[in-house]
Amino acid sequence: MQEFSFLYHSVLQQSLSAIIAFSILGVLQSALNTLGYPAVTLFIMIESAGIPFPGETMLLLAAFYSAIDNHLSLPIVIACAALGAIIGDNIGFYVGRTGGKAFIDRYGHYIHLKPEHLERTERFFAKHGDKTVFFGRFVAVLRAWAAFIAGVNQMKWSTFFIYNASGGIIWAIVYGLLGYYTGRIFDNNFSQVEHLASRLSLVLTVAIIVAAIGIFFLYRWRKKHG
């Protein structure tokens, strides 16, 4: 009986996940068919501004469509994605810079964010803010929040813009090409494209974490023996 119950809940959870994924994909397809290129810019801009939104999925889907039909051009899709990423991140940066600290001071305790945590991020951004902004574009959680956090920590805008724009452009190229060429291979099977993209994101996240840990210990070693 317990095995049946476990199997039932497992199948139910998978079914719900599939329904939700299908619904989101339907919304993206509808937006892309109705608005075209502006939908790519809009969805990615919303996600980059700090609002949970399937921006990366929209980029992959648009690039996928450009591979299986002639209605969309891959270079324009990539350009629209990069534009949306840059605009959205600058919105998030501005919000964080002008009102982010007050928001965290007032509501941070609801998400267990204390003033001392903010002090640590300020020290961290003073040393590694540029790298965080650049590589944050390739990490799911940081992609939506890195710009806001940079603004909260009063990062210099010119520095933020250079690393943010560089990260946004490279991200758009990498995932645009991924969606396009996997679309050529997995014709009419977008789920395979999403699967490969999630694997790539995981690999990049692990690589960034490992590199950060390695740099930290190398710095500590040099400081101790230097």
Buried (B, 14 or more C-beta within 10 A) or exposed (E): EEEEEEEEEEEEEEEEEEEEBEEBBEEBBEBBEEEBBBBBBBBBBBBBBBEEBBBBBBBBBBBBBBBBEEEBEBEBBBBBBBBBBBBBBBBBBBBBBEEBBEEBEEEBEEEEBEEEEBEEBBEEBEEBBBBBBBBBBBBEEBBBBBBBBBBBBBBEBEEBBBBBBBBBBBBBBBBBEBBBBBBEEBEEEBEBBBEBBEEBBEEBBEEBEEEBEEEEEEEEEEEEEE
